[in-house]
Each structure stands twice: as structure tokens, then as C-alpha cells.
Amino acid sequence: MKLRATKIVATIGPASSTPEVLKRMIAAGVDVVRLNFSHGKAEDHVARAQMVRDAAAACGREVAIMADLQGPKIRVGKFSNGKIELVNGASFVLDANCEMGDQQRAGLDYKELPKDLKPGDVLLLNDGLIVLTVDRIAGSEIFTTVKIGGELSNNKGINKQGGGLSAPALTAKDMEDIKTAMALGADYIAVSFPKSATDMAMARQLATVAGEAQGRKPRMIAKIERAEAIPRLQEILDASDGIMVARGDLAVEVGNAAVPALQKRMIRMARASNKLAITATQMMESMIQNAVPTRAEVSDVANAVLDGTDAVMASAETAAGKYPVETVETMAAVCIEAEKADTPTLDADFLNATFTRIDQSIAYGALFTAHHLRARAIVALTESGSTTLWMSRHNIEMPIFAMTPNIATQRKIALFRNVHPIELKTAGMEREMVLAEAEKLLLANGLAKKDDMIVVTWGEPMGQTGGTNALKITKIGER
């Protein structure tokens, strides 16, 4: 069995919303399924979530579900003919009071946009393909000159170069969608366009209240796609469980050239903060139409792996593309090849490390021991998954198997780099029985063989969250 450290997030949509395709995608390597709340109704997402659970069960796996909120995406309105063609040098008006656009003007879904702008500002439409320079503002109207023209169709997005739009991160729709996400059992909620820790704290509070009845606690992913988020990245990380390097809107606001270095910085900061990182947007864009990616796309995925990302994400490639299964297969193959070049840096990582908790010390001790003894694997008997999160922040040449009776923990761990969740029922079992059962699972799944050395961590008494306090070095079959 080929184990892959880097996880794959796949968006489902029209191209992948059948049980057959979904099962093939999960079998090909999908670890997390993204539900894009920018499209569809609440009942659509509930139905798709159930389809994901059923498909995963049929494949004998647990995958995580991530609900991705729409956020305050600022868009033009609709056009009477569906689209127009803007010509360089032409005048064009964005009008908050316009009901139906034409060749001279377009409506706005965000009515406050005129208040956020001043003459000289640059607006980027349709992911930066169209560029407008603001000449003047008069009431609800923004008078602009087309700097770079092109086709503009219904509901295309608007960004301000350099950021600075005042739209709140959470809209009324997002607040309702959070309730839907918690009701359908989402394992992660991705918050679009957060500008500060306050945005993430508000989303977490809403999700906590929404999930209280079912005993569900949300895990929050901050999508970094606003220029204002960059100087506040650490505080946003501290308020989140992870970040998404959302390179689409971010690139429009800060410029394409700035994004690669920002990606590396964000992933590095996330790992140092014991948080998760997802790299997203156009990773396999050409596979929307083609069965084979470009060489540049292959390099893009490989570089994200080498940067240390927890996951790479497919968007339209799997939601609306012609080759959703092939996209997942290709991403998985690229990740595996890139990981072969990933060099462990444990000794350097631990030079200045300080351990403040017993379970954290055990986690780092397991990494260090397994690395220097060249163990076959690390086995973490875990309730909450915290021990494996700490382990996953460091590169190590052997897999980490998280064995837990908790299905919610298995799904959460599905996003952790180099951590592979396995169900292990421990109810009513003594420690030695649990350890023996763990060895049987490794052997039965072809993950280890007799006489392989493994490093095992667990907590005593067993079954308590946050109680990892024991480490054992053993050979399979020794007992």
C-alpha cells in the first residue's frame, strides 16, 4: 500500500455529485470533500454530505467534510444580454442602484462599494482579467475608465487593488450557512475573506452555538484572500485551526508576483503555530478540460508539498471539470513523488523547542525516537487527535497511524499531514489487549510486518482526552 503524507481536498459539484463518481474519487485518494456554499441551497448541501458519508462507508474509509462559506464576494449584477465586451479606454459606470446592466453600466450586489473608493483606485473584475481605474464617485455611481478590457458577464467578482474594502467577513447568508454546516456534521468550516482574529472568533462562536445540540465542536479554517489579512496573519492563525492559502482573490489584491513567497511564509507560520495549511486555487486548472495537466501545474502541486502544506485542493477541476477522478489520481501521484524528496529536519526542529505539556512532550519524544531508531511507524492511540497534530508539524520518514474509536476524530485527522486514521475499538479493553489489537490491525492492513519496530504512544488511564503520557518501543509480534 502506498501511503501519501499530503492530503487531497476535492470540491464536489455537478461533475462529481453522483455516488459512483464520488466513490471513485475517494478510492483515488480524496481525504476531504469541500462543499462550496457559494452555490446551491441548504438542502443540496445536506444531500451531498449524506452522499459523501455513504460513499466513504462503501470505500471503508472516513473522509472529512469542509463547508466553505461564500463570504462577502463583491460582484457586478446581471446584464440584459448576459454579458458585454469592455474596450480599452472606454468609460464604464458601476451603479449600486442599477437593476440590469448594459454596455455603459453595471449594477452592484454590494451597495456600500462607492463609499469605499476614491479617485485613482484600481478595480479588478473577473479575477483580475478586467481592470478599471476610478475617475470619480457621485452618490451610488462609480465612474471609471477601462484600463484592460474584455468580456464581462453576470455576477463576476470585484476586487480593489491593495485591498481596503469594508465588507464584513460574515454575511447574513454565511450565518445561516453555518447552521446548515453544523447540522449536516461538517468537520471543518472555511471562513472566506477574514481580516482579523475577531472575524474568526465570531464565526467560531456562531458555529459552537449551532453545534451545541448535537455535541459538535467546529474546527475553523481561515481563507487568506484579503490584503488586510497578511499583516494580521499570526493573530488569525491563533484564532483558527488552520488556514487556506486562497491564491485567487489574494493574487488579485496583492498581485500575482507576491503570492508564491506569501504561500511559503503562510505554510511555514502555520506549521510553527501547530496549525493546518491548505494550498488552493488553479492547482490543476487545465484538467477542467484536459486529461493531462501542464508541467507547470505538476510543479505547482509538488512545490506546495515541499513547502510543507497539509493538503492541496482541487476546485472547479473536480466540481465542474471533465476529469474529476483523473485529477485526484494525478494530484496523488505528484504528491507521492514530491514527498520522496522531503528531508526530515527533526534534530534542527527540536534544538530550541520547549515542551509545556506532558502529551506534547510524548509526541515529540516519539518523533525523535522513531527517527533515530529508523522505526517502521509511529502508532498513536488517541481520543482527540492532539498528539498526532503535534507530530504532523514535523517531517519524518515514517507514517503516523492514529488509532482511535472516535469517528469524529478519524474525520478530523483526515486533514493532518502524514497522519493516517484507523478505527480501533477500545471499549472494555485493558492496555495490553489494546496494544495487541493495534499490532493486528497493522498486520491485517499490510501496514507493517512481523519484527518491524514501532513506537507507540497512549494515555493512562485509557479513554481520556488529552491524557497521552506513555511511550513504548516494541517489535511487532514480540508480546
C-alpha positions as CSV (number, residue, x, y, z in Angstrom):
1,M,0.0,0.0,0.0
2,K,1.4,3.4,-1.0
3,L,0.9,5.9,1.8
4,R,0.7,9.6,1.0
5,A,1.6,12.2,3.5
6,T,0.0,15.2,1.8
7,K,-3.8,15.2,1.9
8,I,-6.2,16.0,-1.0
9,V,-9.2,18.2,-0.7
10,A,-11.7,17.9,-3.6
11,T,-14.7,20.2,-4.3
12,I,-17.9,18.4,-5.3
13,G,-20.3,19.9,-7.8
14,P,-22.2,18.9,-10.9
15,A,-19.3,16.7,-12.2
16,S,-18.9,14.7,-9.0
17,S,-22.3,14.6,-7.3
18,T,-23.2,11.0,-8.1
19,P,-22.4,8.1,-5.8
20,E,-20.4,6.3,-8.5
21,V,-18.0,9.2,-9.3
22,L,-17.7,10.1,-5.6
23,K,-16.7,6.6,-4.7
24,R,-14.1,6.5,-7.4
25,M,-12.7,9.9,-6.2
26,I,-12.4,8.6,-2.6
27,A,-10.8,5.4,-3.8
28,A,-8.4,7.5,-5.9
29,G,-7.3,9.4,-2.8
30,V,-9.7,12.2,-1.6
31,D,-9.3,12.8,2.1
32,V,-11.5,15.9,2.5
33,V,-14.6,16.8,0.5
34,R,-15.3,20.5,0.1
35,L,-18.9,21.7,-0.1
36,N,-18.9,25.2,-1.8
37,F,-21.7,27.2,-0.2
38,S,-21.3,29.9,-2.9
39,H,-23.5,27.6,-5.0
40,G,-26.7,25.6,-4.2
41,K,-29.3,25.6,-1.5
42,A,-29.1,24.2,2.1
43,E,-30.9,21.0,1.1
44,D,-28.4,20.5,-1.7
45,H,-25.5,20.6,0.7
46,V,-27.3,18.3,3.2
47,A,-28.0,15.7,0.4
48,R,-24.4,15.9,-0.8
49,A,-23.0,15.5,2.7
50,Q,-25.0,12.3,3.1
51,M,-23.8,11.1,-0.2
52,V,-20.2,11.7,0.9
53,R,-20.7,9.7,4.1
54,D,-22.3,6.8,2.2
55,A,-19.6,6.8,-0.4
56,A,-16.8,6.8,2.2
57,A,-18.5,4.0,4.1
58,A,-18.7,2.0,0.8
59,C,-14.9,2.6,0.4
60,G,-14.2,1.5,4.0
61,R,-12.8,5.0,4.9
62,E,-13.7,8.1,6.8
63,V,-13.2,11.4,5.0
64,A,-13.7,14.9,6.4
65,I,-16.3,17.3,5.1
66,M,-15.4,21.0,4.8
67,A,-18.1,23.6,4.4
68,D,-16.7,26.6,2.6
69,L,-18.7,29.8,3.3
70,Q,-19.3,32.2,0.4
71,G,-18.4,35.4,2.4
72,P,-18.8,38.9,1.1
73,K,-17.9,38.2,-2.5
74,I,-18.5,41.6,-4.2
75,R,-19.9,41.2,-7.7
76,V,-21.4,43.1,-10.6
77,G,-25.1,42.5,-11.2
78,K,-26.7,40.9,-14.3
79,F,-26.7,42.2,-17.8
80,S,-29.7,42.3,-20.1
81,N,-27.8,40.3,-22.7
82,G,-25.9,38.1,-20.2
83,K,-22.6,39.7,-21.0
84,I,-20.8,42.7,-22.5
85,E,-17.4,43.4,-24.1
86,L,-15.4,46.2,-22.5
87,V,-12.9,48.1,-24.7
88,N,-9.7,49.7,-23.5
89,G,-10.1,53.4,-22.9
90,A,-13.9,53.3,-22.7
91,S,-15.9,54.9,-19.9
92,F,-17.9,52.5,-17.7
93,V,-20.1,53.1,-14.7
94,L,-20.7,50.8,-11.7
95,D,-24.0,51.8,-10.2
96,A,-25.4,50.5,-6.9
97,N,-28.9,51.4,-8.0
98,C,-28.7,49.8,-11.4
99,E,-31.2,46.9,-11.8
100,M,-30.0,45.5,-15.2
101,G,-26.6,46.3,-16.8
102,D,-25.8,47.2,-20.3
103,Q,-22.8,48.4,-22.3
104,Q,-22.5,51.6,-20.3
105,R,-23.1,50.5,-16.8
106,A,-23.5,47.5,-14.4
107,G,-25.2,47.0,-11.1
108,L,-23.6,46.0,-7.8
109,D,-24.6,43.5,-5.2
110,Y,-22.6,45.3,-2.5
111,K,-24.3,48.7,-2.2
112,E,-21.6,50.2,0.0
113,L,-18.8,50.0,-2.6
114,P,-19.0,53.7,-3.7
115,K,-18.2,54.7,0.0
116,D,-15.0,52.5,0.0
117,L,-13.5,54.2,-3.1
118,K,-11.7,57.4,-4.1
119,P,-10.5,58.7,-7.5
120,G,-7.3,56.8,-8.6
121,D,-8.3,53.5,-7.1
122,V,-7.9,50.4,-9.3
123,L,-10.7,47.8,-9.5
124,L,-10.1,44.3,-10.8
125,L,-13.0,42.4,-12.2
126,N,-13.4,38.7,-13.1
127,D,-10.3,37.6,-11.1
128,G,-8.2,40.5,-12.4
129,L,-8.8,39.9,-16.1
130,I,-10.5,43.3,-16.4
131,V,-9.0,46.4,-14.9
132,L,-10.9,49.7,-14.2
133,T,-9.5,53.0,-12.9
134,V,-11.8,55.0,-10.7
135,D,-12.3,58.6,-12.1
136,R,-14.9,60.0,-9.7
137,I,-17.8,58.9,-7.4
138,A,-21.2,60.6,-7.4
139,G,-23.7,59.1,-4.9
140,S,-24.4,55.5,-5.9
141,E,-22.3,55.8,-9.1
142,I,-18.6,54.9,-9.7
143,F,-17.3,56.4,-12.9
144,T,-14.4,54.5,-14.3
145,T,-12.1,54.2,-17.3
146,V,-11.4,50.7,-18.7
147,K,-7.6,50.1,-18.5
148,I,-7.8,46.5,-19.6
149,G,-11.0,45.3,-21.3
150,G,-12.5,42.0,-22.1
151,E,-15.7,40.0,-21.7
152,L,-17.7,40.8,-18.5
153,S,-20.7,38.5,-17.8
154,N,-23.2,38.2,-15.0
155,N,-22.2,38.2,-11.3
156,K,-18.4,38.4,-11.9
157,G,-16.3,39.4,-8.8
158,I,-14.8,42.8,-8.0
159,N,-11.6,43.4,-6.0
160,K,-9.8,46.6,-5.1
161,Q,-6.1,46.5,-5.8
162,G,-4.3,46.6,-2.5
163,G,-7.4,45.7,-0.5
164,G,-9.3,48.0,1.8
165,L,-13.0,47.1,1.2
166,S,-15.1,47.4,4.3
167,A,-17.5,44.5,3.7
168,P,-17.7,42.3,6.8
169,A,-16.3,38.7,6.7
170,L,-19.6,37.2,7.7
171,T,-22.8,38.0,5.8
172,A,-26.4,37.1,6.8
173,K,-26.2,34.2,4.3
174,D,-23.0,32.9,6.0
175,M,-24.6,32.9,9.4
176,E,-27.4,30.7,8.1
177,D,-25.0,28.5,6.2
178,I,-23.0,28.0,9.5
179,K,-26.2,26.5,11.0
180,T,-26.6,24.2,7.9
181,A,-22.9,23.2,8.1
182,M,-23.1,22.2,11.7
183,A,-26.4,20.4,11.2
184,L,-25.0,18.2,8.4
185,G,-22.0,17.4,10.5
186,A,-19.2,19.4,8.8
187,D,-15.8,18.6,10.3
188,Y,-14.3,21.9,9.1
189,I,-15.8,25.3,8.3
190,A,-13.8,27.6,6.0
191,V,-14.4,31.3,6.5
192,S,-14.0,33.5,3.4
193,F,-12.2,36.9,3.5
194,P,-11.5,37.2,7.2
195,K,-9.5,40.4,8.0
196,S,-8.8,39.8,11.7
197,A,-8.9,37.3,14.6
198,T,-12.3,38.9,15.5
199,D,-13.8,37.6,12.3
200,M,-12.7,34.0,13.1
201,A,-13.8,34.3,16.7
202,M,-17.3,35.4,15.7
203,A,-17.6,32.5,13.2
204,R,-16.4,30.0,15.8
205,Q,-18.9,31.3,18.3
206,L,-21.8,31.0,15.9
207,A,-20.7,27.5,14.9
208,T,-20.3,26.5,18.5
209,V,-23.8,27.6,19.4
210,A,-25.2,25.9,16.2
211,G,-23.5,22.6,17.0
212,E,-24.2,22.5,20.7
213,A,-27.4,20.4,20.5
214,Q,-25.5,17.6,18.6
215,G,-22.4,18.0,20.8
216,R,-20.3,19.1,17.8
217,K,-17.4,21.5,18.1
218,P,-16.3,23.3,15.0
219,R,-12.8,23.5,13.5
220,M,-12.3,26.7,11.7
221,I,-10.2,27.3,8.6
222,A,-9.3,30.9,7.7
223,K,-9.1,31.6,4.0
224,I,-6.4,34.1,3.5
225,E,-7.5,36.1,0.5
226,R,-7.5,39.7,1.6
227,A,-4.5,42.0,1.6
228,E,-5.5,43.2,5.1
229,A,-5.1,39.7,6.4
230,I,-1.4,39.5,5.7
231,P,-0.1,41.8,8.4
232,R,-2.5,40.1,10.9
233,L,-1.7,36.6,9.9
234,Q,-0.4,35.4,13.3
235,E,-3.5,36.6,15.1
236,I,-5.7,35.0,12.6
237,L,-3.7,31.7,12.9
238,D,-4.1,31.9,16.7
239,A,-7.9,32.2,16.4
240,S,-8.2,29.4,13.8
241,D,-7.4,25.7,13.5
242,G,-5.8,26.2,10.1
243,I,-5.5,28.5,7.1
244,M,-6.2,28.1,3.4
245,V,-3.8,29.8,1.1
246,A,-6.6,31.0,-1.2
247,R,-4.5,32.2,-4.1
248,G,-7.3,33.5,-6.4
249,D,-8.6,36.6,-4.6
250,L,-5.4,37.1,-2.8
251,A,-3.4,37.4,-6.0
252,V,-5.9,39.9,-7.4
253,E,-5.4,42.1,-4.3
254,V,-1.7,41.8,-3.7
255,G,-0.5,41.0,-7.3
256,N,0.4,37.6,-8.8
257,A,4.1,38.1,-8.2
258,A,3.7,38.4,-4.4
259,V,1.8,35.2,-4.0
260,P,4.5,32.4,-4.2
261,A,6.6,33.9,-1.4
262,L,3.5,34.6,0.7
263,Q,2.4,30.9,0.2
264,K,5.7,29.7,1.6
265,R,5.6,32.2,4.5
266,M,2.0,31.2,5.4
267,I,2.6,27.5,5.4
268,R,5.8,28.0,7.5
269,M,3.9,30.1,10.0
270,A,1.0,27.6,10.2
271,R,3.4,24.7,11.0
272,A,5.3,26.7,13.6
273,S,1.9,27.6,15.2
274,N,0.7,23.9,15.3
275,K,-2.0,24.8,12.8
276,L,-3.1,23.3,9.5
277,A,-2.4,24.6,6.0
278,I,-4.3,24.0,2.7
279,T,-3.0,25.3,-0.6
280,A,-5.7,26.1,-3.1
281,T,-6.7,27.7,-6.4
282,Q,-5.9,26.6,-10.0
283,M,-3.6,23.8,-8.9
284,M,-4.7,21.6,-11.8
285,E,-6.8,24.2,-13.7
286,S,-6.1,22.7,-17.2
287,M,-7.6,19.4,-16.1
288,I,-11.1,21.1,-16.2
289,Q,-10.8,20.4,-19.9
290,N,-7.8,18.1,-20.4
291,A,-7.0,14.6,-19.1
292,V,-3.3,15.6,-18.5
293,P,-2.1,18.6,-16.5
294,T,0.6,21.1,-17.7
295,R,4.2,20.7,-16.4
296,A,3.8,24.0,-14.6
297,E,0.7,22.6,-12.7
298,V,2.6,19.5,-11.7
299,S,5.5,21.7,-10.4
300,D,2.9,23.9,-8.5
301,V,1.5,20.9,-6.6
302,A,5.0,19.5,-5.9
303,N,6.2,22.8,-4.6
304,A,3.3,23.1,-2.2
305,V,4.2,19.6,-0.9
306,L,7.8,20.7,-0.5
307,D,6.6,23.8,1.3
308,G,5.0,21.5,3.9
309,T,1.3,22.1,3.2
310,D,-1.1,19.7,4.8
311,A,-3.3,19.5,1.8
312,V,-3.6,20.5,-1.8
313,M,-7.1,21.4,-3.1
314,A,-9.0,20.9,-6.3
315,S,-11.8,23.4,-7.0
316,A,-13.5,23.5,-10.5
317,E,-11.3,20.6,-11.6
318,T,-13.4,18.2,-9.6
319,A,-16.6,20.2,-9.2
320,A,-17.3,21.0,-12.9
321,G,-14.4,19.5,-14.9
322,K,-14.4,16.7,-17.4
323,Y,-11.9,14.6,-15.4
324,P,-12.6,14.7,-11.6
325,V,-11.3,11.2,-10.9
326,E,-8.2,11.7,-13.1
327,T,-7.5,15.0,-11.3
328,V,-7.4,13.3,-7.9
329,E,-5.2,10.4,-9.3
330,T,-2.8,12.9,-10.8
331,M,-2.5,15.0,-7.6
332,A,-1.9,11.9,-5.5
333,A,0.8,10.7,-7.8
334,V,2.6,14.1,-7.8
335,C,2.4,14.3,-4.0
336,I,3.9,10.9,-3.6
337,E,6.8,11.7,-5.9
338,A,7.5,15.1,-4.2
339,E,7.4,13.5,-0.8
340,K,10.3,11.3,-1.7
341,A,12.5,14.4,-1.8
342,D,11.2,15.7,1.6
343,T,14.2,15.7,4.0
344,P,13.5,15.2,7.8
345,T,14.8,18.1,9.8
346,L,13.8,16.8,13.3
347,D,17.2,17.5,15.0
348,A,17.2,21.1,13.9
349,D,13.5,21.5,14.7
350,F,14.0,20.4,18.3
351,L,17.1,22.5,19.1
352,N,15.1,25.4,20.6
353,A,11.8,23.5,21.3
354,T,10.2,24.0,24.7
355,F,7.6,21.5,25.9
356,T,4.8,22.8,28.1
357,R,2.6,19.7,28.3
358,I,3.2,16.1,29.0
359,D,1.3,14.9,26.0
360,Q,3.2,17.3,23.8
361,S,6.5,16.0,25.2
362,I,5.5,12.4,24.5
363,A,4.6,13.4,20.9
364,Y,8.0,15.0,20.3
365,G,9.7,12.2,22.1
366,A,8.0,9.6,19.8
367,L,9.2,11.6,16.7
368,F,12.7,11.8,17.9
369,T,12.9,8.2,18.9
370,A,11.3,6.8,15.8
371,H,13.6,8.9,13.6
372,H,16.8,7.8,15.2
373,L,15.8,4.1,15.6
374,R,14.5,4.0,12.0
375,A,11.2,2.6,13.2
376,R,8.7,1.3,10.7
377,A,5.9,3.6,12.0
378,I,4.6,5.6,14.9
379,V,1.3,4.4,16.3
380,A,-0.7,6.9,18.4
381,L,-3.6,5.6,20.4
382,T,-5.6,8.8,20.6
383,E,-9.0,10.1,21.6
384,S,-8.9,13.7,20.4
385,G,-6.0,13.6,17.8
386,S,-4.0,16.4,19.5
387,T,-0.9,14.2,19.9
388,T,-0.9,13.4,16.2
389,L,-1.3,17.1,15.3
390,W,1.9,18.0,17.0
391,M,3.7,15.0,15.4
392,S,2.4,16.1,11.9
393,R,4.0,19.5,12.2
394,H,7.5,17.9,11.6
395,N,8.8,16.0,8.6
396,I,9.6,12.4,9.4
397,E,10.3,9.5,7.1
398,M,7.8,7.0,8.5
399,P,4.0,7.1,8.7
400,I,2.0,8.1,11.7
401,F,-1.0,5.9,12.4
402,A,-3.7,7.4,14.6
403,M,-5.8,4.7,16.1
404,T,-9.0,5.9,17.7
405,P,-12.5,4.6,18.5
406,N,-13.9,8.1,17.8
407,I,-15.3,8.6,14.3
408,A,-15.3,12.4,14.6
409,T,-11.6,12.2,15.4
410,Q,-10.9,10.0,12.4
411,R,-12.5,12.6,10.2
412,K,-10.7,15.5,11.8
413,I,-7.3,13.7,11.4
414,A,-8.0,13.2,7.7
415,L,-6.6,16.7,7.1
416,F,-3.4,16.2,9.1
417,R,-0.2,15.7,7.0
418,N,1.3,12.2,7.3
419,V,-1.3,11.0,9.8
420,H,-3.5,8.1,8.7
421,P,-6.6,7.4,10.8
422,I,-7.6,3.9,11.7
423,E,-10.6,2.8,13.7
424,L,-9.6,0.8,16.9
425,K,-12.4,-0.1,19.3
426,T,-11.0,0.0,22.8
427,A,-14.2,-0.1,25.0
428,G,-13.7,-2.5,27.9
429,M,-10.2,-3.5,26.9
430,E,-7.1,-3.5,29.1
431,R,-3.9,-1.8,27.9
432,E,-2.1,-5.0,26.7
433,M,-5.2,-6.1,24.8
434,V,-5.4,-2.7,23.0
435,L,-1.7,-2.8,22.1
436,A,-2.1,-6.3,20.7
437,E,-5.2,-5.3,18.7
438,A,-3.2,-2.3,17.3
439,E,-0.5,-4.7,16.0
440,K,-3.1,-6.9,14.5
441,L,-4.6,-4.0,12.6
442,L,-1.2,-3.0,11.2
443,L,-0.6,-6.6,10.0
444,A,-4.1,-7.1,8.6
445,N,-3.9,-3.9,6.6
446,G,-0.4,-4.6,5.2
447,L,1.0,-1.6,7.0
448,A,3.7,-3.5,8.9
449,K,5.1,-7.0,9.1
450,K,6.4,-9.2,11.9
451,D,9.5,-8.0,13.7
452,D,9.1,-4.4,12.4
453,M,9.9,-1.9,15.1
454,I,7.2,0.6,16.0
455,V,6.9,3.4,18.5
456,V,3.6,3.5,20.3
457,T,2.1,6.4,22.4
458,W,-1.1,6.3,24.6
459,G,-2.6,7.7,27.7
460,E,-3.2,6.1,31.1
461,P,-5.9,5.7,32.1
462,M,-7.1,4.9,28.6
463,G,-10.0,6.7,27.1
464,Q,-9.3,10.2,28.4
465,T,-8.9,13.2,26.0
466,G,-5.5,15.0,26.3
467,G,-4.0,12.3,28.5
468,T,-1.2,10.9,26.4
469,N,1.6,10.2,28.9
470,A,3.2,6.9,27.8
471,L,5.6,5.8,25.1
472,K,6.8,2.3,24.2
473,I,9.3,1.0,21.7
474,T,8.4,-2.6,20.5
475,K,8.7,-5.1,17.7
476,I,5.6,-6.5,16.1
477,G,4.9,-10.0,17.4
478,E,7.2,-9.7,20.4
479,R,4.5,-9.9,23.1
